[in-house]
Structures are given as structure tokens and as C-alpha cells.
Amino acid sequence: MNTKIGSAPLECSSPATCDAVASLPSNGAVSTIQCSSLPFNSADATLGRHLARRLVQIGVTDVFSVPGDFNLTLLDHLLAEPGLNLVGCCNELNAGYAADGYARARGVGACVVTFTVGGLSILNAIAGAYSENLPVICIVGGPNSNDYGTNRILHHTIGLPDFSQELRCFQTVTCYQAVVNNLEDAHELMDTAISTALKESKPVYISVSCNLPGIPHPTFSREPVPFSLSPKLSNQMGLEVAVETAVDFLNKAVKPVMVGGPKLRVATACSAFVELADACGYALAVMPSAKGLVPEHHPHFIGTYWGAVSTAFCAEIVESADAYLFAGPIFNDYSSVGYSLLLKKEKAIIVQPDRVVIGNGPAFGCILMKDFLSALAKRLKRNTTAYENYHRIYVSDGQPLKGDPKELLRVNVLFQHIQKMLSGDTAIIAETGDSWFNCQKLKLPAGCGYEFQMQYGSIGWSVGATLGYAQGVPEKRVIACIGDGSFQVTAQDVSTMIRYAQKSIIFLINNGGYTIEVEIHDGPYNVIKNWNYTAFVDAINNGEGNCWTTKVRCEEELINAIATATGEKKDCLCFIEVIVHKDDTSKELLEWGSRVSAANSRPPNPQ
């Protein structure tokens, strides 16, 4: 069965946002990518137009770019494509972060920068997309094809005649690299790169010599033949044995639970995971990095499992279970709270995108996660004991104490009001820092998007990601929660949000420094220069854009600001600077920071 990108909805990468997002072709489905027929003449039969048409084919309608002399001609040809919008960013790092956010919203993203000075600047963002399994097409305008092998020294390089430095850097953070400096094989290289990004759900690198985009060539003289991506298939015999073994394992358990992990997205197994939860009745939790991938309105949802900093009563249920199924987990030092999770391997079934491990063994390879979960759903006995235990011990969250109307705003009060703003028409972007922990406690209504970058944890990611996500799903209003320290890293591209008439709401949480670092290891380096953030954004707006800013210090001012942002100013970018005390920190961050600090401070092993 074929699936057409752009003409029919695919399985959503996140059930929480399935009304707005169509994902890439899954690793387990045959997919044909088609585009509309376009008239051709010699001006269209160029490398640049072919690349532009390919991007439109795979669902990219916005490309994030920064111009430089090596990519200017290519940008001309991307601009000439009717289905493509070029979004000019303030710097390459933010262009990469925007492509990351766009890929989360739309299933694939793309960015275009110039050689080396642009490529190495965007490298950090591409590394983050690699860590989060996001297909991002990173295109770099490269040197003139005649300069390769000439021993010449070019500008924008480190002063050596070897032009491979940038390529070698990208080899470690992309799954395929194409250096296009010859028209004869350009078609094959570009198509292979793009199809590999889709199949592997990882970034790819394409360098295009600056003198090639405008040159006609016979290989570009007709409508591109649609991609046909060969499916990954489960080993049926292995699948049957794995399911049989898992059924025996789980049906013997008294109070089994299931926990969703971040690789549900890349495995396109979110729907299969929910199918299993519906069928078996187990208590259902998510790892922190999987928040938003599992519907929180599910009747057996019990919250975020994050060890000692889990949401209320979730850890008690997961860690006391006699069997747990983890689908797509990543157990790193952050998600394991400094390797302190109270889990036992012999109780666990670990399901990865193409592998299943049951207890201490056996292990089964070549089995797709969604096939395994769907088959398991048809075989398991229904067991609601763990959820009943959760329901028995659960005590609802208390409300923050009512303070003096003019009392300095508390962070828990801020997020109480953000909770009320959420709906199926919104999406949350959580920046690295205390926003991680506060946003985890938000309860996402059906259809509400949620994104953060936990594996890579690059501060400043959220500014570009907000730009890209909002561009990718304009029908959703993005609510970004960003700390002041992170904002200072990437603040410039609020300018791009204004330029493209986005209507996101940014809560700038000003507590005077790098709070997450303070709780891991304090020092004078965690204190930053305070800005007048609203004045900064007003200066960027410069009276030319549709932007509204305000500064709030107490709950009364916050209520008024939110009312304005969701009412009178609902169609413009709203920037709300929230002044909070530097020590107003969530208890979860305090606990997590202490444990991560202990993990970081372990002495060397004896020699």
C-alpha cells in the first residue's frame, strides 16, 4: 500500500497533535512521495529548481536560511519555487533550531547556509536534531566546482586548500553527506541524501557548489520521479516468538505497567502504544522526554515517570510494579536522574524501534516496535491492578497559596495560569532549565502539542524551535517558556517571528541567571547581566511589526497580561516578561540537580 506525502494524512508522530501534524513515511511502510505536475522549460531544468521541487514533494514549504556569497544563486532558485517560502533568520544556529522545530511540527525540516562559516555555525543545531532523531535537510552553498583540487585557498575557510573540514565535521552528526560539485551525479546525490533522511529519520548534509544551481542539465529536464522508500519489515517468525515470550512474561505479573519513551516518535508507534494501553488496561506513564507523544487524557494515564522527580504518585506505581514495558526509552544521566532509577532489569521489557529485550534475556532483533505492540495488544490479558493502586493512593495537587495581590509572582502561580491557557489549538515549547520541570506538571488536553530537547539539552534551543514550530503549524498558537539565561543565547530571532507575523506567546522567566546550572554546581559564572527584555523586544519590533510586550511582577498583572494576549492581542506576537525571585525553584529541579551533581562528581575509578 502506498502513502502519498502531501496529499493524504499519515500516522501522526504525536497523537496529541494528530489534528495538525502529518508525519514522514514510517520505517515500516512503503511510501511514494509525489508532487504536482509542473510545466518545464530550460529555466526550470536546473539543479536549484530540482532541489526546490524535491523539498516541496516531501512536505517542506518553509526553508530557514542565512545568505552568504556561496549560496546566493541557490537561494534565487529556491525563491523561484512557488510552493516554497524562504524564511531568513538572524544567524545560522537559529536557522538550524528552526528547522528542528519545523521537523517536529511537520515531520521534516530544511535549512540553507553558506560554506564553513555558516556550516560550522549551524553544526550545533544539526547535532541536536541528530540526537532527537529528526530528519533535517541541511544544505550548504559550497565553493565553485572549479576550485576543488586546485590547491587554492578560499575565504570562509581556515586557510587551507583542503575544503573537507566542514564535511568531516558533519560526518559525525548526519546520516548521509553529499558533496555536489558535478552536474553529472548531482541528481543521484541529492535524491539519495533526501531519501536517506526520510528512511533514517536523521539529518543529512548536502553541499552544492555555488556555480551549479542555475545550470540546466538533462537529468533535471522532466518532473522528478517520485521517491519509493523500501519498507523495513519485521521478521515474522521472530515477532511471533517475541510476542509469545512477552505474553507469558506480562500475564504472570500481578501489577504490570507500561511507560512510553522518546523513540515512540521515530518508530511511528504512538498509535500502536495507545492501542496496547486500551487493550491491556495497564497504568500508562511517559518518560519526561516523551511528554506529548502519548495522550494525557487517556483514562489510565498516571503522569511522567522520572524517578525521584516524577509527577505525583507516578514513581510509586512504576517502581513497585512487578513488570514494566518501556517502549522506546532513552536512559541517560538526565532521564535517570543521575542513574538513580529504582528499576530492575529482570522486571523490564525494553522495546526499541527494531529490537525487543525481555528481562535479562532473550533479545529479539529485526522486530518493528509498532508491529510488536499491535500484536501484543491482541494477546494480553486485561489487568488494571496498577491503575487501581494509583487511583487509590492519588491525592490531587494542592493549589498555590493565595498571596498578597502585589506580592512578587511565584513560579507555581505562573504555571497554574499557563495550564488554563492550554487547548487543542496550542502547543508548549519548554526551554532547558526549570521550565523542563514546571512544564512536565502541565496536563495536556487532547491535541495540545508539546516539545522540548532533553537528550541534547542545548540552552537557547527554544527560540529557534518556537520560530520553526509556529511556521510549520500556523493554526496552533505556540506558548514558549524560556528562562532569561537561555534567551540571551538566541534572542535575535524574535525578530524573524515578528517579520513573519507569527502569533506565539513567549513567557520570558527572569530569575537573574542560569538556575539549572546553579542547582547542579553554583558559581559566579551562573549570574548574567540583566536586560530590560521588553525594551529589547520593542527595539527589535521598531514600531514596524505586530508585537506586544509587557512586564509582570505579581499575579494581578499576570492575569491582565494573559487576558490581553488571548483577547485583544490574540493575533500578534506577545512577549511577557515575568519577574520572579532568583531562588524560586521547583523542588523537582532541586532534587534532580543534586543527583546529577553527584553523578558528575564521582571520583575516578581506582587504577
C-alpha positions in Angstrom: 0.0 0.0 0.0 1.4 3.4 -1.0 1.2 6.6 1.1 1.4 9.9 -0.7 3.1 12.7 1.2 1.2 16.0 0.9 -2.0 14.5 -0.4 -3.1 12.2 2.3 -2.6 12.3 6.1 -0.1 9.8 7.5 0.1 8.4 11.0 0.8 11.4 13.3 4.2 11.5 15.0 2.3 12.5 18.1 -1.3 11.5 18.9 -1.5 14.7 21.0 -1.2 16.8 17.8 -2.7 14.5 15.2 -5.1 17.1 14.1 -2.3 19.3 12.9 0.6 17.1 12.1 1.3 14.7 9.3 4.4 12.7 9.8 7.0 11.4 7.4 6.7 8.0 5.9 7.2 5.4 8.7 10.1 3.0 8.7 7.7 0.2 8.2 5.5 1.4 5.3 6.1 1.6 1.6 5.9 5.3 0.8 5.7 7.0 -2.5 6.3 10.7 -2.4 4.7 12.6 -5.2 4.2 16.2 -6.2 2.0 18.1 -8.7 3.0 18.3 -12.3 4.8 21.5 -13.2 5.5 22.9 -16.7 9.1 22.7 -17.6 11.3 24.9 -19.7 15.1 25.4 -19.8 15.0 27.8 -16.8 13.3 25.2 -14.7 15.6 22.3 -15.7 18.3 23.3 -13.2 19.8 21.8 -10.1 18.4 24.5 -7.9 14.8 24.0 -9.1 15.1 20.3 -8.8 16.2 20.6 -5.2 13.4 23.0 -4.5 10.8 20.7 -6.0 12.1 17.8 -4.0 11.7 19.8 -0.8 8.1 20.6 -1.7 7.5 16.9 -2.5 8.5 15.8 1.0 6.3 18.3 2.7 8.7 21.2 3.2 7.1 24.5 2.4 9.4 26.7 4.5 13.2 26.7 4.4 15.2 28.5 7.1 18.2 30.3 5.7 21.0 32.8 6.2 22.5 34.2 3.0 26.2 34.1 2.1 28.1 34.5 -1.1 28.4 30.8 -1.7 24.6 30.1 -1.5 23.1 33.3 -3.1 22.3 31.7 -6.5 20.8 28.7 -4.9 18.6 30.9 -2.8 17.4 32.6 -6.0 16.2 29.2 -7.3 14.6 28.2 -4.1 12.7 31.5 -4.1 11.5 30.8 -7.7 9.7 27.7 -6.5 6.0 28.6 -6.0 5.5 26.1 -3.2 8.5 27.2 -1.2 8.8 30.1 1.3 12.3 31.2 2.3 12.5 32.3 5.9 15.5 34.5 6.6 17.0 34.0 10.1 19.3 36.2 12.0 22.0 33.6 12.4 22.8 30.1 11.3 22.4 28.5 14.8 18.8 29.7 15.0 18.1 28.6 11.4 19.1 25.1 12.5 17.0 25.2 15.6 14.1 26.5 13.5 14.5 23.5 11.1 14.5 21.3 14.2 11.2 22.8 15.5 9.7 22.7 12.0 10.6 19.0 11.7 8.8 18.3 15.0 5.7 20.0 13.7 5.7 18.8 10.1 7.8 15.6 10.0 10.8 17.1 8.1 12.7 20.4 8.0 15.3 22.1 5.9 17.8 24.9 6.2 20.3 26.6 3.9 23.6 28.3 4.9 26.9 29.2 3.4 30.2 27.3 3.4 32.1 26.7 6.6 31.3 29.9 8.5 27.7 29.1 8.1 28.1 25.3 8.2 30.1 25.2 11.4 27.8 27.8 13.0 24.7 25.6 12.3 26.5 22.4 13.3 25.4 22.5 16.9 21.7 22.6 15.9 22.2 19.7 13.5 23.8 17.7 16.2 20.8 18.4 18.4 18.4 17.2 15.6 20.5 14.1 15.2 20.2 13.3 18.9 16.4 13.7 18.7 16.0 11.6 15.6 14.7 14.5 13.4 15.1 14.5 9.6 16.6 17.9 8.8 18.0 18.6 5.3 21.0 20.8 5.9 22.0 22.5 2.6 25.3 24.4 2.3 26.4 26.6 -0.6 29.9 25.3 -1.4 32.9 26.5 -3.3 32.9 26.9 -7.1 33.3 23.4 -8.6 36.4 24.6 -10.5 38.2 25.2 -7.2 38.2 21.6 -6.0 41.7 20.0 -6.3 43.4 23.3 -7.4 45.4 23.9 -4.2 43.7 27.3 -3.9 42.9 29.0 -0.6 39.4 30.4 -0.3 37.7 32.8 2.1 35.3 31.4 4.7 37.8 28.6 5.3 40.5 28.1 7.8 43.1 29.0 5.2 44.0 25.6 3.9 43.4 24.4 0.3 41.6 21.3 1.7 37.9 22.0 1.6 36.9 18.9 3.5 36.9 20.4 7.0 33.2 21.1 7.0 32.3 17.8 5.5 34.4 15.9 8.2 32.6 17.8 10.9 29.1 16.9 9.5 30.0 13.3 9.1 29.6 12.7 12.9 26.1 14.4 13.2 24.4 13.4 9.9 23.4 10.0 8.5 24.5 10.9 4.9 26.6 13.5 3.3 26.5 14.6 -0.4 29.1 17.0 -1.9 27.6 18.1 -5.2 30.3 19.6 -7.4 29.5 17.9 -10.6 26.2 18.1 -12.6 26.5 14.5 -13.8 25.9 12.9 -10.4 24.1 15.8 -8.7 20.6 14.3 -9.2 21.6 11.0 -7.7 23.5 12.5 -4.7 20.7 14.9 -3.7 17.9 12.3 -4.1 19.9 9.8 -2.1 20.5 12.3 0.7 16.9 13.3 1.0 15.5 9.7 0.9 18.1 8.7 3.5 17.0 11.4 5.8 13.4 10.2 5.5 14.3 6.5 6.0 16.7 7.0 8.9 14.9 10.0 10.5 18.2 11.8 11.0 19.7 14.9 9.5 21.7 14.9 6.2 24.2 17.2 4.7 24.2 18.5 1.1 26.9 20.8 -0.2 26.1 22.4 -3.5 28.9 24.2 -5.5 27.9 27.9 -5.9 28.2 27.9 -9.7 25.9 24.9 -10.3 22.3 25.8 -9.1 21.4 27.8 -12.2 22.8 25.5 -14.9 20.3 23.3 -16.9 21.1 19.7 -17.2 19.2 16.8 -18.9 18.7 14.9 -15.6 16.5 17.8 -14.4 14.5 18.2 -17.6 11.4 16.3 -16.5 9.3 16.1 -13.4 11.2 14.2 -10.7 10.3 10.5 -10.5 8.6 10.0 -7.1 10.6 8.5 -4.3 9.7 5.0 -3.4 11.1 4.2 0.0 11.5 0.5 0.7 9.9 -0.5 3.9 11.5 -2.0 6.9 9.7 -5.2 7.8 9.6 -7.3 10.9 11.0 -10.8 11.0 7.6 -12.6 11.3 9.0 -15.7 13.0 10.9 -13.6 15.4 7.9 -11.4 16.0 5.7 -14.4 16.9 8.2 -15.8 19.3 8.9 -12.3 20.9 5.1 -11.7 21.4 4.6 -15.2 22.8 7.5 -14.7 25.3 6.3 -11.2 26.3 2.7 -12.5 26.8 4.0 -15.2 29.2 6.1 -12.6 31.0 3.4 -10.0 31.4 0.4 -12.3 32.0 2.2 -13.7 35.1 2.6 -10.2 36.6 0.2 -9.0 39.3 0.5 -5.3 38.7 2.3 -4.5 35.3 2.7 -1.0 33.9 3.7 0.5 30.6 5.9 3.5 30.0 6.3 5.5 26.8 9.8 6.8 25.7 11.0 9.3 23.2 11.7 6.8 20.4 8.0 6.2 20.0 8.2 9.2 17.6 10.9 7.8 15.3 9.3 4.3 15.4 5.9 6.0 14.5 4.5 3.7 17.1 2.4 6.2 19.1 -0.9 4.8 17.9 0.2 1.2 18.5 1.2 2.2 22.0 -2.2 3.6 22.7 -3.8 0.6 21.1 -1.9 -1.6 23.6 -2.9 0.6 26.5 -6.6 0.4 25.5 -6.5 -3.3 25.3 -4.5 -4.3 28.4 -5.7 -1.7 30.9 -2.2 -1.2 32.4 -1.3 2.0 34.2 0.2 4.2 31.5 3.1 6.7 32.1 5.7 8.5 30.0 9.3 9.3 30.4 9.9 13.1 30.5 11.4 13.2 27.0 8.2 11.5 25.7 5.7 14.0 27.0 3.3 15.0 24.2 3.7 11.6 22.4 1.1 9.9 24.5 -2.4 11.4 25.1 -2.7 12.5 28.7 -6.5 12.4 28.6 -6.2 8.6 28.3 -8.2 7.1 31.2 -5.3 5.1 32.6 -2.6 7.8 32.2 -0.7 8.4 35.5 1.8 11.0 34.6 5.6 11.4 34.0 8.0 8.7 35.3 11.2 10.5 36.1 12.5 8.6 39.2 12.7 10.9 42.2 11.3 13.8 40.3 8.3 12.1 38.8 4.9 13.7 38.8 2.8 12.9 41.9 2.5 9.2 42.8 3.7 8.0 39.4 7.1 6.7 40.6 5.4 4.7 43.4 3.3 2.8 40.9 6.1 2.2 38.3 8.8 1.3 40.7 6.6 -1.0 42.7 5.3 -2.9 39.6 6.4 -6.5 39.2 6.7 -6.0 35.4 7.1 -2.9 33.2 7.1 -2.4 29.5 9.2 0.5 28.3 8.6 1.5 24.7 11.4 3.5 23.1 13.2 4.6 26.2 16.5 6.5 26.5 18.1 6.0 29.9 20.8 8.7 30.1 22.1 10.5 33.2 19.4 13.2 32.8 16.4 10.9 32.3 17.6 8.6 35.0 18.2 11.4 37.5 21.9 10.7 37.9 21.4 6.9 37.3 19.1 6.7 40.4 16.1 5.0 38.9 14.8 2.2 41.1 14.2 -0.2 38.3 15.2 -3.9 37.9 16.3 -5.2 34.6 14.7 -8.6 35.2 11.3 -7.0 35.5 11.5 -5.0 32.3 10.6 -5.5 28.7 12.5 -2.9 26.6 11.1 -2.3 23.2 13.2 -0.2 20.8 12.3 0.8 17.3 13.6 -2.5 15.9 14.5 -4.7 18.9 12.9 -6.3 21.9 14.7 -7.4 25.1 12.7 -9.3 27.7 14.1 -9.3 31.2 17.7 -10.3 31.3 17.1 -12.1 28.0 16.1 -13.2 25.5 16.6 -10.5 22.9 14.8 -10.3 19.5 16.1 -8.3 16.6 14.5 -7.2 13.3 11.2 -6.5 15.0 9.4 -3.2 14.5 8.1 -1.6 17.6 4.6 -0.9 16.2 4.2 -4.4 14.9 5.2 -5.8 18.3 2.9 -3.5 20.3 -0.1 -4.1 18.0 0.4 -7.9 18.2 0.8 -7.8 21.9 -2.5 -5.8 22.2 -4.3 -8.8 20.8 -2.8 -11.3 23.2 -2.5 -9.8 26.7 -5.0 -10.4 29.5 -6.6 -7.2 30.8 -5.1 -6.2 34.1 -6.0 -2.8 35.7 -4.4 -3.5 39.1 -1.6 -0.9 38.8 -4.0 1.8 37.7 -6.4 0.9 40.6 -3.5 1.2 43.0 -2.7 4.6 41.6 -6.3 5.7 41.8 -6.3 4.5 45.4 -3.2 6.4 46.6 -3.6 9.5 44.4 -4.2 12.8 46.1 -4.9 15.8 43.8 -2.4 18.6 43.6 -2.9 21.4 46.1 -3.5 24.9 44.9 -0.8 27.5 45.5 -1.5 29.6 48.5 -3.2 32.9 47.7 -0.7 35.7 48.1 -1.0 39.4 48.5 -2.2 40.9 45.3 1.1 42.8 44.9 3.3 40.0 46.2 6.2 39.0 43.8 4.8 36.4 41.5 5.6 32.8 42.3 6.6 30.4 39.6 3.9 27.8 40.6 1.3 30.5 40.3 2.6 31.4 36.8 2.2 27.8 35.6 -1.2 27.5 37.2 -2.3 30.2 34.8 -0.4 28.7 31.9 -2.3 25.5 32.5 -5.6 27.3 32.0 -4.4 28.6 28.6 -3.9 25.1 27.1 -6.2 23.6 24.5 -6.1 21.6 21.3 -5.2 24.8 19.5 -2.0 25.4 21.4 1.5 23.9 21.7 4.1 24.2 24.5 7.8 24.7 23.9 9.8 24.2 27.1 13.4 25.5 27.2 16.2 23.7 29.1 16.1 24.7 32.7 13.4 24.9 35.4 10.8 25.1 32.6 11.5 21.4 32.0 10.2 20.6 35.4 7.4 23.0 35.6 6.1 22.1 32.1 6.2 18.4 33.0 3.5 19.1 35.5 1.2 20.7 32.9 -1.7 18.4 31.9 -2.0 18.5 28.1 -5.5 18.5 26.7 -6.3 16.5 23.6 -4.5 17.9 20.6 -2.1 20.1 22.5 1.4 19.9 21.2 4.5 19.7 23.4 8.2 19.8 22.6 11.5 20.1 24.4 15.0 19.0 23.7 16.1 16.7 26.5 18.8 14.4 25.1 20.9 17.3 23.7 19.7 20.0 26.2 21.2 23.0 24.3 20.3 26.2 26.1 18.7 28.7 23.7 17.2 26.0 21.5 13.6 27.1 22.2 13.8 30.5 20.5 14.6 29.0 17.1 12.4 25.9 17.7 9.4 28.2 18.5 10.0 30.1 15.2 10.2 26.8 13.3 7.3 25.1 15.0 5.0 28.1 14.6 5.9 28.3 11.0 5.2 24.7 10.5 1.8 24.6 12.2 0.4 28.2 12.0 -3.0 27.0 13.1 -1.7 26.4 16.6 -0.6 29.1 19.0 2.7 28.3 20.5 3.3 29.1 24.1 7.1 29.2 24.8 8.5 29.1 28.4 12.1 30.4 28.2 14.5 31.4 31.0 16.4 34.6 30.8 19.8 32.9 30.5 18.7 30.7 27.6 17.0 33.7 25.9 20.2 35.7 25.8 21.9 33.0 23.7 19.5 33.2 20.8 17.3 36.2 21.3 17.8 37.7 17.9 15.3 35.6 16.1 12.3 37.0 17.9 12.9 39.5 15.0 12.1 36.7 12.5 9.0 35.8 14.4 7.8 39.4 14.1 8.9 39.6 10.4 6.8 36.6 9.5 3.7 37.7 11.6 3.8 34.8 14.0 1.4 34.9 17.0 3.2 32.9 19.6 3.2 33.8 23.3 6.6 33.9 24.9 6.9 33.8 28.7 10.4 35.1 29.5 11.0 33.9 33.1 13.5 36.4 34.5 15.2 35.0 37.6 18.6 36.5 37.1 20.8 33.6 35.9 21.3 30.0 34.9 19.2 28.4 37.5 19.5 24.9 36.3 23.3 25.2 36.4 23.1 26.8 39.9 21.4 23.6 41.2 24.0 21.3 39.7 27.0 23.4 40.7 26.9 27.0 41.7 29.4 29.7 40.9 29.7 33.4 39.8 29.6 32.2 36.2 25.9 31.4 36.6 25.0 35.1 37.1 24.2 37.0 34.0 23.8 40.7 33.1 20.1 41.6 33.5 18.4 43.0 30.4 15.3 45.1 30.0 13.8 42.3 28.0 10.6 44.0 27.0 12.5 47.1 25.8 14.9 44.8 23.9 11.9 43.2 22.0 10.3 46.6 21.5 13.6 47.7 19.9 13.6 44.7 17.6 10.0 45.4 16.7 10.9 49.0 16.0 7.3 50.0 15.5 7.1 48.0 12.3 5.7 44.7 13.3 2.7 43.2 15.1 4.2 42.7 18.5 3.0 43.4 22.1 5.2 43.3 25.2 4.6 43.7 28.9 6.4 43.1 32.2 4.6 41.5 35.1 5.7 41.2 38.7 2.6 40.0 40.5 -0.4 37.7 39.9 -2.8 40.5 39.2 -0.5 41.8 36.4 -0.1 38.3 35.0 -3.9 37.8 34.8 -4.3 41.0 32.9 -1.4 40.2 30.6 -2.8 36.8 29.7 -6.2 38.3 29.2 -4.8 40.8 26.7 -2.6 38.2 24.9 -5.5 35.8 24.4 -8.0 38.5 23.7 -7.2 41.9 22.2 -3.7 40.7 21.1 -4.6 37.2 20.1 -3.4 37.8 16.5 0.1 39.1 17.3 3.3 38.0 18.9 3.1 38.5 22.6 6.2 38.8 24.8 5.5 38.6 28.6 8.5 39.1 30.8 7.8 37.5 34.2 9.9 38.8 37.1 10.5 36.1 39.7 12.8 35.6 42.7 16.2 34.0 41.9 15.6 31.3 44.5 12.0 30.4 43.4 12.9 27.0 42.1 10.8 23.8 41.7 11.5 21.1 44.2 12.0 18.7 41.3 14.9 20.8 39.9 16.5 20.9 43.4 16.3 17.1 43.7 17.4 16.5 40.1 20.2 19.0 40.3 21.6 17.3 43.4 21.5 13.9 41.9 23.0 15.0 38.6 25.7 16.8 40.5 26.5 13.7 42.4 26.8 11.7 39.2 29.1 14.4 37.7 31.3 14.4 40.8 32.1 10.7 41.0 35.8 10.2 41.7 37.9 8.4 39.1 37.8 4.6 39.4 40.8 3.0 41.0 43.5 2.1 38.5 
